[in-house]
Amino acid sequence: VEFRLRKYLKGLIVRHPFDRIVSAFNNKFIQRVEFPELMGAIYDKVHGVNDSEVIHTKRITFSQFVDYLIDPGDLPWDEHWSTYDDLCDPCGIQYDYILKMETLQPDIDDIRARTGIVRKLGHNNQAAKVKWRRSATINDLWSLPAEKRQGLFNVYKTDFEMFGY
């Protein structure tokens, strides 16, 4: 690992923290329900109940998901909504390039120009293909009370500051 950290080009792709949160909620709790136990636990916490028998019927709102992010208590945390600091140690690893999902293709083109890489570097940036994403994020966030938006910002404050969001 030390050799790779010294000799290889290191890149990190980041995304606006609020886009990540809205996307994670929609992808993991609405479209596919990949975390039914966690959704049930969040539901129980919000509603003050504990009925693990009916997990499959419980649904949470975006606002309830944000409550969980602000104060998860002893509920599990997942990489899909972790801070970058927790995921990939941007302060401890000296990345050569930090790319943003919002400008991924120009960032890749810049890396190619700086490194002399001729071959086109492909990527599968689904977020760039979804034109409604920015407005959906804004709508979801503005539907929250100001203090809840501030609480969510506080959770991801380091990400906002480190990557200029």
GIHUCOR-V528115 format. One record per residue. N is the residue number from 0. RES is the residue in one small letter. PHI is phi in whole degrees, 0 to 359 (NA if undefined). OMEGA is omega as a letter, one per 20 degrees, with the letter a starting at -180 (* if undefined). BURIAL is I if it has 9 or more other C-alpha atoms within 8 Angstrom, else O. Layout:
# GIHUCOR-V528115
N/RES/PHI/OMEGA/BURIAL ; N/RES/PHI/OMEGA/BURIAL
This chain:
# GIHUCOR-V528115
0/v/NA/a/O ; 1/e/302/r/O ; 2/f/300/a/O ; 3/r/297/r/O ; 4/l/295/r/I ; 5/r/277/a/O ; 6/k/257/a/O ; 7/y/270/r/O ; 8/l/289/a/O ; 9/k/241/r/I ; 10/g/233/r/I ; 11/l/228/r/O ; 12/i/255/a/O ; 13/v/243/a/I ; 14/r/220/r/I ; 15/h/308/a/I ; 16/p/306/a/I ; 17/f/289/r/O ; 18/d/299/r/I ; 19/r/300/a/I ; 20/i/293/r/I ; 21/v/297/r/I ; 22/s/297/r/O ; 23/a/299/r/I ; 24/f/299/a/I ; 25/n/297/a/I ; 26/n/285/a/I ; 27/k/266/a/I ; 28/f/241/a/I ; 29/i/253/a/O ; 30/q/288/a/O ; 31/r/238/a/O ; 32/v/46/a/I ; 33/e/278/a/O ; 34/f/233/a/O ; 35/p/297/a/I ; 36/e/293/r/O ; 37/l/294/r/I ; 38/m/299/r/I ; 39/g/297/r/I ; 40/a/293/r/I ; 41/i/296/r/I ; 42/y/302/a/I ; 43/d/299/a/I ; 44/k/298/a/I ; 45/v/294/a/O ; 46/h/265/r/O ; 47/g/66/r/O ; 48/v/237/r/O ; 49/n/214/a/O ; 50/d/229/a/O ; 51/s/291/a/O ; 52/e/288/a/O ; 53/v/244/a/O ; 54/i/305/a/I ; 55/h/295/a/O ; 56/t/260/a/O ; 57/k/273/r/I ; 58/r/230/r/O ; 59/i/244/r/I ; 60/t/268/r/O ; 61/f/299/r/I ; 62/s/299/r/O ; 63/q/292/r/I ; 64/f/297/r/I ; 65/v/296/r/I ; 66/d/304/r/I ; 67/y/298/a/I ; 68/l/296/a/I ; 69/i/288/a/I ; 70/d/219/a/O ; 71/p/287/a/I ; 72/g/58/a/O ; 73/d/259/r/O ; 74/l/286/a/O ; 75/p/294/a/O ; 76/w/243/a/O ; 77/d/233/a/O ; 78/e/299/a/O ; 79/h/295/r/O ; 80/w/231/r/I ; 81/s/289/r/I ; 82/t/286/r/I ; 83/y/297/r/I ; 84/d/300/r/I ; 85/d/284/a/O ; 86/l/278/a/O ; 87/c/220/r/O ; 88/d/47/a/I ; 89/p/297/r/I ; 90/c/274/a/O ; 91/g/266/r/O ; 92/i/251/r/O ; 93/q/273/r/O ; 94/y/288/r/I ; 95/d/283/a/O ; 96/y/221/r/I ; 97/i/240/a/I ; 98/l/254/r/I ; 99/k/248/r/I ; 100/m/304/a/I ; 101/e/292/a/O ; 102/t/228/a/O ; 103/l/298/a/I ; 104/q/296/r/O ; 105/p/298/r/O ; 106/d/296/r/I ; 107/i/296/r/I ; 108/d/299/r/O ; 109/d/296/r/O ; 110/i/298/r/I ; 111/r/301/a/I ; 112/a/294/a/O ; 113/r/288/a/O ; 114/t/261/a/O ; 115/g/79/r/O ; 116/i/289/a/O ; 117/v/271/a/O ; 118/r/299/r/O ; 119/k/294/r/O ; 120/l/267/a/O ; 121/g/273/r/O ; 122/h/205/r/O ; 123/n/239/a/O ; 124/n/273/r/O ; 125/q/297/a/O ; 126/a/298/a/O ; 127/a/291/a/O ; 128/k/278/a/O ; 129/v/263/a/O ; 130/k/296/a/O ; 131/w/278/a/O ; 132/r/305/a/I ; 133/r/299/a/O ; 134/s/292/r/O ; 135/a/295/r/O ; 136/t/298/a/I ; 137/i/299/a/O ; 138/n/298/r/O ; 139/d/298/a/I ; 140/l/289/a/I ; 141/w/288/r/O ; 142/s/283/r/O ; 143/l/272/r/I ; 144/p/298/a/O ; 145/a/305/a/O ; 146/e/293/r/O ; 147/k/287/r/I ; 148/r/299/r/I ; 149/q/295/r/O ; 150/g/299/r/I ; 151/l/294/r/I ; 152/f/301/a/O ; 153/n/299/r/O ; 154/v/297/a/I ; 155/y/253/a/I ; 156/k/305/a/O ; 157/t/298/r/I ; 158/d/298/r/I ; 159/f/301/a/I ; 160/e/288/a/O ; 161/m/297/a/O ; 162/f/247/r/O ; 163/g/69/r/O ; 164/y/264/*/O
